[in-house]
Amino acid sequence: MRDPNCDYCNPRSFALSQSLLITDNFYVVCDVHPLIEGHVLIIPKDHISCSGAFSSELFTEFTALYKKFSDFLKSAYGSVSTFEHGITGQTVFHAHIHLLPYSGLQESIIPEGSRVIHSLSNIKELQQVFLKDGKYLFFSIGDSLWTVNTAIGVPRFFRDRFAKALGVPERGNWKTMETNSELMHRAQNEILSLKSTWKQYSSRV
């Protein structure tokens, strides 16, 4: 099922223009407004709200892609973190999971402390959280995964926080980033480098 008004449902949209891998059910693309070189999105072709709402079959394919590109980022860029707003704080209302190089402290992303976070043993628990609560905020740093109390969620919740932690707060708001020609020029160079790095990596594995 596709939504004609959704950029992630339109294979010709700018948002999907920098693909790394396309499967029957997913696009894996370079974020066209990257926070850092290596910023990747995993996006289902069908118009689904978040990964927690995937069918069991779709979630199995998603976790395989999640592992594949997590391994790539760790190998090529030295680290990986991920985040998904799970309908809380989305600015595009179609599931999209962010993977990017980051190895900083959990406290740099959630300075509110442990009272607002809950550890997960694996990413599959997102489906249980979504089934129970109908929403979530999810992020990971390395092998550690958490959900965050959605009461503190706002639009671009994780994007703004990761941008600040990476020292590029001006990249948090992708809409204003898009109007900044200097930032978009840097982003394009980062995307080209990422695509080249993925091509070299995928040819070896």
C-alpha positions in Angstrom: 0.0 0.0 0.0 1.4 3.4 -1.0 0.4 7.0 -0.2 0.6 9.3 -3.2 1.3 12.2 -1.0 4.3 10.6 0.8 7.8 11.2 -0.4 9.0 7.8 0.8 6.2 6.1 -1.2 7.4 7.7 -4.4 10.5 5.9 -5.9 11.4 9.1 -7.9 11.4 11.4 -4.9 14.5 13.3 -3.9 14.4 11.5 -0.5 15.1 8.2 -2.3 17.4 9.5 -4.9 20.7 8.2 -3.4 20.1 4.4 -3.1 22.6 1.9 -1.8 20.4 -1.2 -2.0 16.9 -1.9 -3.1 15.0 -5.2 -2.2 11.5 -6.3 -2.9 10.3 -4.6 0.3 12.8 -2.0 1.3 15.0 0.9 0.1 18.3 1.5 1.8 19.4 5.0 0.9 21.9 7.7 1.9 20.1 10.3 4.0 20.0 13.3 1.6 20.3 15.6 4.6 23.0 13.6 6.5 24.1 14.5 10.0 27.5 13.0 9.2 29.1 10.9 6.4 27.7 7.4 6.7 24.1 8.4 7.5 21.8 5.7 6.1 18.1 5.2 6.1 16.2 1.9 5.9 12.7 2.5 4.5 9.9 0.1 3.7 8.3 0.4 0.3 4.8 0.1 1.7 3.4 3.0 3.7 3.8 1.7 7.3 4.0 4.0 10.3 7.1 2.5 12.0 9.2 -0.7 12.2 7.2 -1.8 15.2 4.2 -2.1 12.9 5.9 -4.4 10.4 4.5 -7.9 9.8 6.7 -10.7 11.2 8.0 -11.5 7.7 8.8 -7.9 7.0 10.5 -7.4 10.3 12.7 -10.5 9.6 13.9 -8.9 6.4 14.3 -5.5 8.2 16.5 -7.0 10.9 18.8 -8.6 8.3 19.2 -5.3 6.6 19.7 -3.6 9.9 22.5 -6.0 10.7 24.1 -5.8 7.3 24.4 -2.0 7.3 25.3 -1.8 11.0 28.2 -4.2 10.2 29.1 -2.0 7.2 29.2 1.2 9.3 31.2 -0.4 12.0 33.7 -1.7 9.5 34.0 1.4 7.3 33.4 4.2 9.8 34.4 2.6 13.1 31.0 2.9 14.9 27.3 2.7 14.5 24.3 4.2 16.3 20.7 4.1 15.2 17.4 5.8 16.0 13.7 5.7 15.0 10.9 7.9 16.3 8.3 5.2 16.1 5.6 7.8 15.3 6.7 10.1 18.1 8.5 13.1 16.7 8.3 12.0 13.1 8.3 14.7 10.4 7.8 12.2 7.6 5.0 9.8 8.6 6.4 6.7 7.0 8.8 4.3 8.8 12.4 5.2 8.4 15.2 3.9 10.6 18.4 6.0 10.8 21.9 4.4 11.0 25.0 6.6 11.4 28.5 6.6 12.7 28.5 7.7 16.4 30.2 6.3 19.5 29.5 9.0 22.0 27.9 8.8 25.4 24.3 7.9 26.0 24.1 10.9 28.2 24.9 13.2 25.2 21.7 12.0 23.6 19.5 11.6 26.7 20.8 14.1 29.4 17.6 13.5 31.3 19.2 10.3 32.7 18.2 6.8 33.3 14.7 7.6 34.7 13.4 8.2 31.1 15.1 5.2 29.3 14.5 1.5 29.2 17.1 -1.1 28.0 16.2 -3.6 25.2 17.9 -6.9 24.8 17.4 -6.8 21.0 15.7 -4.8 18.3 12.8 -7.3 18.0 11.5 -6.0 21.3 10.3 -2.9 19.5 7.4 -4.9 18.1 6.3 -5.8 21.7 6.6 -2.2 22.8 4.6 -1.0 19.8 1.9 -3.6 20.4 1.7 -2.6 24.1 1.9 1.2 23.8 1.3 2.1 20.1 4.4 4.3 20.0 8.0 4.5 21.1 11.3 6.4 20.8 14.2 4.0 20.0 17.9 4.5 19.8 21.1 2.6 20.1 24.8 3.2 20.5 27.0 0.3 19.6 25.4 -2.8 21.0 23.3 -1.1 23.6 19.6 -0.4 22.7 17.0 1.7 24.5 13.6 3.1 24.3 12.9 6.6 25.7 9.8 7.8 27.5 7.6 9.2 24.7 6.3 12.0 27.1 9.5 14.0 26.3 9.2 13.4 22.5 9.0 16.4 20.2 9.4 16.7 16.4 13.0 15.7 15.2 13.7 14.5 18.8 16.6 12.3 18.0 17.8 14.1 14.9 18.3 17.3 16.8 20.0 15.5 19.7 22.4 13.5 17.5 23.2 16.6 15.5 24.2 18.5 18.7 26.2 15.5 20.0 28.0 15.4 16.6 28.8 19.1 16.8 26.6 20.0 13.8 23.4 21.4 15.3 22.7 23.3 12.1 22.0 20.0 10.4 19.3 19.0 12.9 16.4 20.6 11.0 16.5 19.0 7.6 14.1 21.6 6.2 16.4 24.5 6.9 19.4 22.5 6.0 17.9 22.0 2.5 17.9 25.8 2.0 21.5 26.2 2.9 23.6 25.7 -0.3 26.9 25.4 1.5 25.6 22.6 3.8 23.9 20.8 0.9 27.2 21.0 -1.1 29.0 19.3 1.8 26.2 16.8 2.1 26.5 15.9 -1.5 30.2 15.2 -1.2 29.6 13.1 1.9 26.9 11.1 0.0 29.2 10.5 -2.9 31.9 9.3 -0.5 29.5 7.0 1.3 28.3 5.4 -1.9 31.8 4.8 -3.0 32.7 3.3 0.4 29.6 1.0 0.3 30.5 -0.1 -3.2 34.0 -1.1 -2.2 32.7 -2.8 1.0 29.9 -4.7 -0.6 32.2 -6.0 -3.4 34.3 -7.7 -0.7 31.6 -9.4 1.5 
